[in-house]
């Protein structure tokens, strides 16, 4: 593990540094994919929508983390506004970013481009997620359950599932699958639907291997619930599209 990266006189947390890099990569990839798939017009709308989606993702990630760590955040509400890059949750970021981006498009009466922009986002998110997952791996976050496997990593006195590595591999596999589907000239919305299924499946499977997953009442792992909802939304979208095509 490499929790701190030394750059001359600077000591930076590897997780935070790679998260920032992931945001820049995802933003640049979003606009590049939008231009490739929809020309300058779609790229322009992507560049206008992206800041609002990023802001929504930041708010959603912090709210999600704070609400499910209320024992700490409830005593110190100022933490919601603190610059704590480790206190962010991916499900909240995904939900907040999607809602903020769509709300912007609706307010600007550009919701006709919501589907192609969702497809562009589906292609842009996996490489950013892979970079962020590498940061989790280097910093020892996404703590896995003890495991007696050849690829288990020593962490906090035990051999554990490298959950962050699993997420990194899942992101790369998702990226490869979506890139392949994109080359087939799939119908609008297909990439976003496939992303929901693959990302939801990753959350369902991998969160079960963590011991630091956010848990609600009754021991329910919140990220797994989000993963299940993502899959159900994707199936509903697929069914709706099939009915309309008939």
MARDO-966755 format. One record per residue (C-alpha): x, y, z; residue number from 1; residue in one letter. Coordinates in steps of 0.1 Angstrom, whole numbers, plus 2048, in hexadecimal, padded with zeros to 3 digits. Layout:
% residues N
  px  py  pz num residuo
   X   Y   Z NUM       a
...
***
This chain:
% residues 246
  px  py  pz num residuo
 800 800 800   1       x
 80B 823 7F9   2       x
 7F4 83A 80D   3       x
 80B 859 809   4       x
 81C 863 7E9   5       x
 83B 879 7EE   6       x
 840 894 7D3   7       x
 85E 8A7 7DE   8       x
 853 8BB 7FD   9       x
 82F 8B1 7F8  10       x
 81F 893 808  11       x
 7FE 88B 7F7  12       x
 7E5 870 7FF  13       x
 7E5 857 7E2  14       x
 7BF 852 7E4  15       x
 7B7 877 7E3  16       x
 7D1 87E 7C7  17       x
 7C4 862 7B1  18       x
 7A0 86D 7B7  19       x
 7A8 890 7AB  20       x
 7B9 881 78C  21       x
 79B 86A 786  22       x
 784 888 786  23       x
 799 89A 76C  24       x
 79C 87B 756  25       x
 777 874 759  26       x
 76E 898 74F  27       x
 785 898 731  28       x
 77A 876 726  29       x
 755 880 729  30       x
 75A 89E 711  31       x
 770 889 6F9  32       x
 757 86D 6F7  33       x
 73A 886 6F2  34       x
 74D 896 6D5  35       x
 754 874 6C5  36       x
 730 868 6C8  37       x
 71D 889 6C2  38       x
 734 8A3 6B3  39       x
 73C 8C5 6C0  40       x
 717 8CB 6CA  41       x
 717 8AE 6E2  42       x
 73A 8B7 6EF  43       x
 72E 8DA 6F6  44       x
 710 8CE 70A  45       x
 727 8B5 71D  46       x
 73F 8D1 726  47       x
 722 8E6 734  48       x
 712 8C9 746  49       x
 731 8BA 756  50       x
 738 8D5 771  51       x
 715 8D1 77E  52       x
 717 8AB 77E  53       x
 739 8AD 790  54       x
 72B 8C4 7AA  55       x
 70D 8AD 7AF  56       x
 724 890 7B2  57       x
 739 8A1 7CD  58       x
 71A 8AB 7E1  59       x
 70B 889 7DD  60       x
 72B 877 7E7  61       x
 72F 88B 807  62       x
 70A 88A 811  63       x
 709 864 80C  64       x
 729 85F 820  65       x
 71E 877 83C  66       x
 6FB 869 83F  67       x
 707 846 843  68       x
 722 851 85B  69       x
 70B 867 870  70       x
 71B 85E 891  71       x
 738 873 886  72       x
 728 88C 86E  73       x
 70A 892 885  74       x
 721 89F 8A0  75       x
 735 8B5 888  76       x
 71E 8C0 86C  77       x
 73A 8D6 85F  78       x
 74B 8B7 851  79       x
 731 8B7 835  80       x
 744 8D6 828  81       x
 767 8CB 831  82       x
 781 8C2 816  83       x
 783 89D 81F  84       x
 788 88A 7FE  85       x
 787 869 811  86       x
 764 870 81E  87       x
 753 869 7FD  88       x
 73D 84D 7F2  89       x
 73A 841 7CE  90       x
 714 838 7CE  91       x
 70C 85C 7D9  92       x
 723 86A 7BF  93       x
 713 857 7A3  94       x
 6F0 860 7AE  95       x
 6F8 884 7B5  96       x
 70B 889 794  97       x
 6EF 879 780  98       x
 6D3 88D 790  99       x
 6E6 8AE 78E 100       x
 6F0 8A8 76A 101       x
 6CD 89F 75F 102       x
 6BE 8BC 773 103       x
 6D5 8D4 760 104       x
 6CB 8C6 73F 105       x
 6A6 8C9 748 106       x
 6AA 8ED 754 107       x
 6BD 8F6 734 108       x
 6A4 8E3 71F 109       x
 6BF 8CD 712 110       x
 6B0 8AC 71F 111       x
 6AE 89F 6FC 112       x
 6D4 898 6FF 113       x
 6D1 886 720 114       x
 6D3 864 711 115       x
 6F2 86A 6FB 116       x
 703 87C 718 117       x
 6FB 85F 72F 118       x
 70B 848 715 119       x
 72A 85E 715 120       x
 72B 85E 73B 121       x
 729 838 73B 122       x
 749 837 725 123       x
 75A 852 73A 124       x
 754 845 75D 125       x
 766 823 75C 126       x
 78A 830 756 127       x
 784 84B 771 128       x
 778 82F 789 129       x
 796 81A 781 130       x
 7AE 837 78B 131       x
 79A 83E 7AB 132       x
 79A 819 7B3 133       x
 7C0 818 7B0 134       x
 7C1 834 7C9 135       x
 7AC 820 7E1 136       x
 7C4 802 7DC 137       x
 7E3 817 7E3 138       x
 7D4 828 802 139       x
 7C6 808 811 140       x
 7A2 812 80F 141       x
 784 7FD 805 142       x
 78F 7E4 820 143       x
 788 7C1 816 144       x
 77D 7A4 82C 145       x
 798 78A 836 146       x
 79F 771 81B 147       x
 7B6 753 816 148       x
 7BC 758 7F1 149       x
 7DC 75A 7DD 150       x
 7D5 77E 7D3 151       x
 7CB 78A 7F6 152       x
 7DE 7A9 802 153       x
 7EC 7AE 825 154       x
 7DA 7CB 836 155       x
 7D5 7D4 85A 156       x
 7E2 7B3 867 157       x
 7D0 79B 850 158       x
 7CE 78F 82C 159       x
 7B0 79F 81C 160       x
 79D 7A1 7FB 161       x
 7AC 7BD 7E6 162       x
 789 7CC 7E0 163       x
 798 7EC 7D1 164       x
 7AA 7D6 7B7 165       x
 78A 7C4 7B0 166       x
 779 7E5 7A9 167       x
 796 7F0 793 168       x
 793 7D0 77E 169       x
 76D 7D4 77D 170       x
 771 7F8 770 171       x
 789 7ED 755 172       x
 773 7D0 74B 173       x
 755 7E7 749 174       x
 769 800 734 175       x
 773 7E4 71C 176       x
 74F 7D7 719 177       x
 741 7F9 713 178       x
 75B 802 6F9 179       x
 754 7E2 6E6 180       x
 72E 7E9 6E7 181       x
 734 80D 6DC 182       x
 746 801 6BD 183       x
 726 7ED 6B3 184       x
 712 80D 6AF 185       x
 6FA 804 6CA 186       x
 6D9 816 6CE 187       x
 6D9 836 6E4 188       x
 6D7 82D 709 189       x
 6E7 80B 705 190       x
 708 815 714 191       x
 6F8 826 732 192       x
 6E2 807 738 193       x
 6FF 7EF 736 194       x
 714 805 74D 195       x
 6F8 804 767 196       x
 6F7 7DE 765 197       x
 71C 7D9 768 198       x
 721 7F4 783 199       x
 704 7E7 796 200       x
 711 7C3 794 201       x
 733 7CF 7A1 202       x
 724 7E0 7BF 203       x
 70E 7C2 7C7 204       x
 72B 7A9 7C5 205       x
 749 7BD 7D2 206       x
 739 7D0 7EF 207       x
 732 7AE 7FF 208       x
 758 7A9 802 209       x
 75E 7CA 815 210       x
 75E 7CF 83B 211       x
 75C 7F5 839 212       x
 73D 7F7 822 213       x
 723 810 82D 214       x
 707 7FE 83F 215       x
 6E4 808 846 216       x
 6CC 7FB 861 217       x
 6C9 7D5 862 218       x
 6EC 7D1 854 219       x
 6E2 7D9 830 220       x
 700 7E4 81B 221       x
 6F4 804 80A 222       x
 70A 801 7EC 223       x
 6FB 7DF 7E4 224       x
 6D8 7ED 7E5 225       x
 6E4 808 7CD 226       x
 6F3 7EE 7B6 227       x
 6D2 7DA 7B6 228       x
 6BF 7FA 7AE 229       x
 6D6 802 791 230       x
 6D0 7DF 782 231       x
 6AB 7E3 786 232       x
 6AB 805 775 233       x
 6BF 7F7 758 234       x
 6A7 7DA 754 235       x
 68A 7F2 755 236       x
 69A 809 73B 237       x
 6A0 7EA 725 238       x
 67C 7DE 728 239       x
 66E 801 722 240       x
 683 804 702 241       x
 679 7E2 6F6 242       x
 654 7EA 6FB 243       x
 657 80B 6E8 244       x
 669 7F9 6CB 245       x
 64D 7E0 6C6 246       x
***
